[in-house]
Amino acid sequence: MERRFRIRLDELLCDAEVRPSLLTGVMPRLQSFLQPFAATLHSPEQRTNAGHYVQGLLSDLDGKDVESIAYLHDRERQGLQKFIGQAEWNHRPLITELVRQVGVELGEPDGVLVFDPSAFPKKGTESVGVQRQWCGRLGKVENCQVGIYLGYVSHREHALVDFRLFLPRDWARRKGRCAKAGVPRDVRFQTRHELILEMLDEHGAVLPHAWIAGDDELGRSSWFRRELRARNECYLLAVPSNTLVRDLRAPDPPCCPSGRPRKTPLMRAECWRALLPETAWETIEVRAGEKGPLVVEATWTLVQARTEGHLSDVMETLVVFRERQGDGTWKHDYLLSNAWVTTSLCEFARVFKAEHRIEECLQRAKSEAGLADYQVRTWEGWHHHQTLALLATWFLVQETRRGKKTDTCVNGAASASDDRPIAEWDAEVQSPSENSPHDDSPFEAQRRSEALSLALP
């Protein structure tokens, strides 16, 4: 096992040791947790159904589909099936409340917004958005649905906060197929990058942050990076190793015989890295681990990048990280950033590792909160399930923080008198706060800085 994964595994195993006392009062805490979300639903029946469903997602059921959850609560499945797959309740107010809570409880000025796609393998062709496309879970092109997720990462914790279903172009142009799956008439085809920008525009002001991070599907798009710059966002995005870059710190080559100056030629990022001396690498301790510090090595330069056939008109920073593998070889990661040239490699390393936190979020949501355990085919059904699974995952995050005693506001003792059936919530449901406080980041000046333009050849 690679060293970085072994260290993280040891940390997770340590966190998995739960003292019995931590489970005292967990049901009253869950009821209290769900009240502001239940307040956005319009009927007592919907609130009860939502409570039962989230309880089922948090249970130890092997399969957390509607039928299994209904049997867990000793009730007929039809009512719960209708609530998830057919009932017309708006999931967006629940997501708005989730984002507000994450911003308040985890928000820090140097937080990182991380975007990542996640695939759900499916059989058949009827489930909304399903088609043969890249499935990272299987590592190949397969029949699947793809969701785009927004995660928030700070020093306090990390959590999933929103999502979008990617509706392929072939789906979007077949109106009969969309109607059968319940896709709203106003839904049009959007690229994954457009879906991400939609989430950023909706939540960016509520989630204090200094950085945008994502994988090479985001970084390779010159259009996407340009849109982030237009929004005054500071990004660190992965790019493929074969990305063409011009090293702007390299000495200029000799002039042409005519006296015309030459520019440093473009080369693949991996070729640029291969030419570096060992002294170019800096060792960085990202964070402490149970078995020792998590360490990476990094280097950087200023570049003009060419991605998707487009030569950038601004200067960007190319950052390369390397980590020693179990077999003695090096694993390299390449990233582009528009951050100020004074940004330290330590800060780049922090954001780079924050990007990997969303993978942990997705894994937790799938393994502990049933994110992938759904049997719905419709647009509404998919969004309803995903929303309640994100709420269940957020409750687990709060319980984890309570166990670590990092935040006294979630460590209060529950009263035995509060241990009532979910059906009794309605008498005390409160509306979520209309205020959405967020802090101005000290990195704001950096994020709003003008990009340094380059004269194109």
Solvent accessible surface area in square Angstrom, and as a share of the most:
residue,aa,sasa,rsa
1,M,144,0.64
2,E,48,0.22
3,R,90,0.33
4,R,28,0.10
5,F,103,0.43
6,R,110,0.40
7,I,6,0.03
8,R,44,0.16
9,L,70,0.35
10,D,34,0.18
11,E,16,0.07
12,L,80,0.40
13,L,106,0.53
14,C,63,0.38
15,D,68,0.35
16,A,68,0.53
17,E,140,0.63
18,V,85,0.49
19,R,121,0.44
20,P,115,0.73
21,S,71,0.46
22,L,30,0.15
23,L,106,0.53
24,T,96,0.56
25,G,21,0.20
26,V,44,0.25
27,M,71,0.32
28,P,13,0.08
29,R,29,0.11
30,L,5,0.02
31,Q,8,0.04
32,S,68,0.44
33,F,18,0.07
34,L,6,0.03
35,Q,32,0.14
36,P,31,0.20
37,F,2,0.01
38,A,4,0.03
39,A,21,0.17
40,T,24,0.14
41,L,5,0.02
42,H,163,0.73
43,S,36,0.23
44,P,78,0.49
45,E,120,0.54
46,Q,33,0.15
47,R,42,0.15
48,T,27,0.16
49,N,5,0.03
50,A,8,0.06
51,G,0,0.00
52,H,36,0.16
53,Y,2,0.01
54,V,0,0.00
55,Q,33,0.14
56,G,0,0.00
57,L,0,0.00
58,L,43,0.21
59,S,28,0.18
60,D,136,0.70
61,L,44,0.22
62,D,152,0.79
63,G,31,0.29
64,K,14,0.06
65,D,19,0.10
66,V,14,0.08
67,E,68,0.31
68,S,32,0.21
69,I,0,0.00
70,A,0,0.00
71,Y,128,0.49
72,L,81,0.40
73,H,45,0.20
74,D,133,0.69
75,R,60,0.22
76,E,130,0.58
77,R,83,0.30
78,Q,103,0.46
79,G,31,0.30
80,L,0,0.00
81,Q,72,0.32
82,K,124,0.53
83,F,5,0.02
84,I,1,0.00
85,G,13,0.13
86,Q,131,0.58
87,A,20,0.16
88,E,166,0.74
89,W,5,0.02
90,N,89,0.46
91,H,19,0.09
92,R,56,0.20
93,P,49,0.31
94,L,1,0.01
95,I,0,0.00
96,T,77,0.45
97,E,4,0.02
98,L,0,0.00
99,V,2,0.01
100,R,45,0.16
101,Q,16,0.07
102,V,0,0.00
103,G,5,0.05
104,V,69,0.40
105,E,31,0.14
106,L,0,0.00
107,G,8,0.08
108,E,29,0.13
109,P,48,0.30
110,D,25,0.13
111,G,0,0.00
112,V,0,0.00
113,L,0,0.00
114,V,1,0.00
115,F,1,0.00
116,D,23,0.12
117,P,32,0.20
118,S,12,0.08
119,A,6,0.05
120,F,3,0.01
121,P,46,0.29
122,K,41,0.17
123,K,200,0.85
124,G,48,0.46
125,T,83,0.48
126,E,70,0.32
127,S,11,0.07
128,V,0,0.00
129,G,0,0.00
130,V,2,0.01
131,Q,58,0.26
132,R,152,0.55
133,Q,16,0.07
134,W,143,0.50
135,C,0,0.00
136,G,53,0.51
137,R,142,0.52
138,L,86,0.43
139,G,45,0.43
140,K,106,0.45
141,V,75,0.43
142,E,45,0.20
143,N,28,0.14
144,C,0,0.00
145,Q,0,0.00
146,V,3,0.01
147,G,0,0.00
148,I,1,0.00
149,Y,0,0.00
150,L,0,0.00
151,G,0,0.00
152,Y,0,0.00
153,V,11,0.06
154,S,13,0.08
155,H,122,0.54
156,R,113,0.41
157,E,20,0.09
158,H,28,0.12
159,A,2,0.02
160,L,3,0.01
161,V,0,0.00
162,D,0,0.00
163,F,1,0.00
164,R,30,0.11
165,L,7,0.03
166,F,23,0.09
167,L,8,0.04
168,P,3,0.02
169,R,141,0.52
170,D,47,0.24
171,W,2,0.01
172,A,11,0.08
173,R,166,0.61
174,R,119,0.43
175,K,121,0.51
176,G,58,0.56
177,R,52,0.19
178,C,11,0.07
179,A,74,0.57
180,K,152,0.64
181,A,5,0.04
182,G,38,0.37
183,V,12,0.07
184,P,50,0.32
185,R,227,0.83
186,D,116,0.60
187,V,36,0.20
188,R,146,0.53
189,F,52,0.22
190,Q,58,0.26
191,T,48,0.28
192,R,38,0.14
193,H,29,0.13
194,E,66,0.29
195,L,11,0.05
196,I,2,0.01
197,L,9,0.04
198,E,70,0.31
199,M,0,0.00
200,L,5,0.02
201,D,87,0.45
202,E,77,0.35
203,H,7,0.03
204,G,12,0.12
205,A,67,0.52
206,V,31,0.18
207,L,0,0.00
208,P,8,0.05
209,H,8,0.03
210,A,1,0.01
211,W,1,0.00
212,I,0,0.00
213,A,1,0.01
214,G,0,0.00
215,D,37,0.19
216,D,49,0.25
217,E,48,0.22
218,L,3,0.01
219,G,0,0.00
220,R,100,0.36
221,S,5,0.03
222,S,10,0.07
223,W,93,0.33
224,F,0,0.00
225,R,2,0.01
226,R,116,0.42
227,E,43,0.19
228,L,0,0.00
229,R,37,0.13
230,A,77,0.60
231,R,79,0.29
232,N,66,0.34
233,E,12,0.05
234,C,2,0.01
235,Y,0,0.00
236,L,1,0.00
237,L,0,0.00
238,A,20,0.15
239,V,7,0.04
240,P,29,0.18
241,S,42,0.27
242,N,77,0.39
243,T,9,0.05
244,L,64,0.32
245,V,0,0.00
246,R,23,0.09
247,D,22,0.12
248,L,61,0.30
249,R,132,0.48
250,A,31,0.24
251,P,121,0.76
252,D,115,0.60
253,P,38,0.24
254,P,106,0.67
255,C,75,0.45
256,C,36,0.22
257,P,139,0.88
258,S,101,0.65
259,G,48,0.46
260,R,178,0.65
261,P,102,0.64
262,R,111,0.40
263,K,96,0.41
264,T,20,0.12
265,P,84,0.53
266,L,53,0.26
267,M,57,0.25
268,R,103,0.38
269,A,0,0.00
270,E,44,0.20
271,C,58,0.35
272,W,19,0.07
273,R,58,0.21
274,A,68,0.53
275,L,132,0.65
276,L,42,0.21
277,P,81,0.51
278,E,123,0.55
279,T,128,0.74
280,A,35,0.27
281,W,30,0.11
282,E,83,0.37
283,T,88,0.51
284,I,5,0.03
285,E,109,0.49
286,V,31,0.18
287,R,63,0.23
288,A,80,0.62
289,G,19,0.18
290,E,107,0.48
291,K,147,0.62
292,G,23,0.22
293,P,55,0.34
294,L,8,0.04
295,V,49,0.28
296,V,2,0.01
297,E,35,0.16
298,A,0,0.00
299,T,7,0.04
300,W,79,0.28
301,T,2,0.01
302,L,27,0.14
303,V,0,0.00
304,Q,4,0.02
305,A,0,0.00
306,R,89,0.32
307,T,7,0.04
308,E,103,0.46
309,G,55,0.52
310,H,113,0.50
311,L,32,0.16
312,S,9,0.06
313,D,67,0.35
314,V,12,0.07
315,M,37,0.17
316,E,2,0.01
317,T,5,0.03
318,L,0,0.00
319,V,0,0.00
320,V,0,0.00
321,F,0,0.00
322,R,16,0.06
323,E,10,0.04
324,R,126,0.46
325,Q,24,0.10
326,G,65,0.63
327,D,114,0.59
328,G,37,0.36
329,T,75,0.44
330,W,74,0.26
331,K,64,0.27
332,H,44,0.20
333,D,30,0.16
334,Y,12,0.04
335,L,0,0.00
336,L,0,0.00
337,S,0,0.00
338,N,37,0.19
339,A,8,0.07
340,W,118,0.41
341,V,75,0.43
342,T,110,0.64
343,T,24,0.14
344,S,60,0.39
345,L,18,0.09
346,C,75,0.45
347,E,32,0.14
348,F,5,0.02
349,A,0,0.00
350,R,49,0.18
351,V,0,0.00
352,F,6,0.02
353,K,16,0.07
354,A,7,0.05
355,E,21,0.09
356,H,47,0.21
357,R,37,0.14
358,I,1,0.01
359,E,96,0.43
360,E,42,0.19
361,C,7,0.04
362,L,12,0.06
363,Q,112,0.50
364,R,60,0.22
365,A,0,0.00
366,K,34,0.14
367,S,69,0.45
368,E,79,0.35
369,A,0,0.00
370,G,1,0.01
371,L,0,0.00
372,A,20,0.15
373,D,46,0.24
374,Y,7,0.03
375,Q,145,0.65
376,V,18,0.11
377,R,150,0.55
378,T,42,0.25
379,W,34,0.12
380,E,56,0.25
381,G,0,0.00
382,W,1,0.00
383,H,11,0.05
384,H,0,0.00
385,H,0,0.00
386,Q,0,0.00
387,T,0,0.00
388,L,1,0.00
389,A,0,0.00
390,L,1,0.00
391,L,1,0.01
392,A,0,0.00
393,T,5,0.03
394,W,2,0.01
395,F,9,0.04
396,L,35,0.17
397,V,3,0.02
398,Q,22,0.10
399,E,36,0.16
400,T,31,0.18
401,R,6,0.02
402,R,24,0.09
403,G,18,0.17
404,K,102,0.43
405,K,132,0.56
406,T,88,0.51
407,D,28,0.15
408,T,126,0.73
409,C,92,0.55
410,V,26,0.15
411,N,52,0.27
412,G,47,0.45
413,A,104,0.81
414,A,40,0.31
415,S,56,0.36
416,A,95,0.74
417,S,88,0.57
418,D,62,0.32
419,D,89,0.46
420,R,61,0.22
421,P,83,0.52
422,I,11,0.06
423,A,60,0.47
424,E,82,0.37
425,W,2,0.01
426,D,39,0.20
427,A,97,0.75
428,E,91,0.41
429,V,32,0.19
430,Q,130,0.58
431,S,94,0.61
432,P,38,0.24
433,S,57,0.37
434,E,171,0.77
435,N,110,0.57
436,S,49,0.31
437,P,79,0.50
438,H,88,0.39
439,D,87,0.45
440,D,123,0.64
441,S,8,0.05
442,P,101,0.64
443,F,54,0.22
444,E,34,0.15
445,A,73,0.57
446,Q,30,0.13
447,R,25,0.09
448,R,146,0.53
449,S,39,0.25
450,E,154,0.69
451,A,44,0.34
452,L,104,0.52
453,S,94,0.60
454,L,45,0.22
455,A,86,0.66
456,L,94,0.47
457,P,115,0.72
